[in-house]
Amino acid sequence: MPKLESLGIRKIESIHYYVHDLDKSRKLYSDMMDFAEIGESTPELTKSGKQRSILYNAGDCNVICSAPAGEGGRAARFLKKHPDGIGTLAFEVDDVKKTFALLDERGGTPIQEIETFKDDGGTLSTFSITTPFGDTTFRFVERHGFSTLFPGLAPYAAPRGGKNVFQIEQFDHVTTNFQTMKPALLWLEHVLGFETYWDVKFHTDDVEGQRTKGSGLRSIVMNDPNSGVKFANNEPWRPFFKASQINIFNEDHRGDGVQHVALTTKNILATVRGMKARNVEFMPTPGSYYDMLPKRLETIGVKAIQEDIELLRDLQILVDGEKEGQYLLQIFLKDAAGIYGDKDAGPFFYEIIQRKGDRGFGAGNFRALFESIERQQQAEGKA
C-alpha cells in the first residue's frame, strides 16, 4: 500500500473525560496531581450542551472534565453506557479543511461539517468523527489566535489550584483496549494514515504445560509519522480469553475504550515522590522486579542507568530500554475506580513516563504493567 498523505496532525491537544462527579475530578487534578484549573463552561454552553465542563492544564496537557447537567447531553449519553471515561480525543492540525477532505475521501465518518468560531484573539475551526474506539470520538482543531481552548470556555481571572510542580510536559501516548483490535488497526492505517511502530504478545503466567489459568494480551502500537502521536492497542490473547485483563477492562468499561494516557515528566523521581506525598496511589511492583533488574538491564543492552536501583525500588518506578545509554522510566497510577473506591469512576488510569533517549515501549515493562494490573484485579476478586 502506498504511503498515505499526512492528515497534518501536530499533537494531541486535549482529552475530554466524562465523569459523574466534578468535585472528585478537582481533588485528583488540582489537589493531587497539581494541575491548574483554568476555567469552566459558560452558563450558556452548560445549558445548551447539557453538561458542565472544567478545564485542567499541566504543561502541554489539557484535560476537560464534563458532568451531566440534565438529560440528553453527550456526557449523560456516555455515562448511561459506561462508567467515567475518555469520550473525546482532540488533535491540533495544520489545515482542518485538508484533514476533513482526506478523512472523508478515505471513508472516515464526520459527525458534522467544519464549524468556525471567532473571538477577539482569532479563529478556531473544528469537526469531529466517529471511531472504532468504542464511544470515543476524535476531534480535529485548527486554531489561529483563538483565545481559549474551546468555544464557550470562561477562563478564570487567574488559574486556580495547581502550579505544575511535578513538571508534567505533554501526552506521550494513548492506550486502548479492544475485544478485537484488527478493525481499529486497519482504520488507523487506511483512514488516519498511521503506521505500525511496535508489537508484543505475552501471558502474565507461563501457560505451557498444565497451567489452568493466565492472562494474555496482544499489543500493537500505531504511529503518526508526521507528529509522532502514538496509539497502543490491546486485545485478549487465548487460551484464557475471558480471564484476560483486557477482557476484564472491557467488562468494567462496558465496551472498548481508552485504558490509559501517558504523561511525560522532566523528573519522574521528584514527580512520584511528590505525588505520593499527596496520597496519589500507584500500581504495586514486587521487590523481585528490582532484584532481577541489574541482570535484565544487561540482557536488553541498557547496561547502566543514572538512577539508584534502591531508590527506584522505594518509589516502585519501572525501567526499560533497548540499547546502552537509552532507556525510559515509568510508573502507573491506580485506576480511577481504585483511587476513588467507586466502580462508577471506571478503569481508566494515567501513566507517568520519563524518556531518557528511548522512544519505544519496552516489552519488560509492558509485562510488569499488566502483572501489576492483574494483582490489583485479583485483590478486587475480578481475576
Number of C-alpha atoms within 10 A of each C-alpha: 4 4 10 15 11 16 24 18 24 17 20 25 21 23 22 22 22 28 27 19 15 17 9 12 21 21 13 19 19 20 17 19 25 25 29 23 25 23 22 21 21 16 15 10 17 21 14 11 19 21 23 21 26 22 25 25 23 24 18 15 19 23 20 22 27 28 23 24 17 14 12 13 18 17 28 21 14 20 18 10 12 24 22 27 29 25 25 22 20 20 20 19 24 15 16 22 17 14 22 22 12 19 19 14 11 15 12 18 15 18 13 10 12 15 11 14 13 15 12 8 11 13 16 22 19 23 21 21 19 16 16 18 21 19 20 21 19 19 22 25 25 22 22 11 13 18 17 17 19 16 17 15 20 18 18 11 8 10 15 14 17 20 17 17 14 23 18 25 16 19 25 23 20 21 21 22 28 24 20 15 20 15 12 18 22 15 17 20 18 18 20 22 22 26 19 17 16 15 15 15 16 18 21 19 12 13 17 7 6 7 9 9 17 21 26 27 23 17 21 20 22 23 21 23 16 15 15 16 19 22 23 24 24 25 25 28 24 16 15 18 19 18 19 25 27 28 27 21 22 21 15 19 25 15 18 25 25 28 25 22 21 20 22 23 24 15 15 22 19 15 20 24 14 17 18 15 11 14 13 17 18 23 20 20 21 12 12 9 16 20 13 10 17 15 11 17 21 13 12 15 16 19 18 14 16 7 11 8 18 11 11 15 18 11 19 23 23 23 26 25 26 21 17 16 15 18 25 21 23 23 25 24 19 22 23 22 18 20 18 15 10 11 16 19 24 23 24 26 21 19 21 21 25 23 20 15 14 18 13 15 19 19 17 15 19 17 18 20 20 21 21 20 20 22 16 18 15 11 10 10 8 13 17
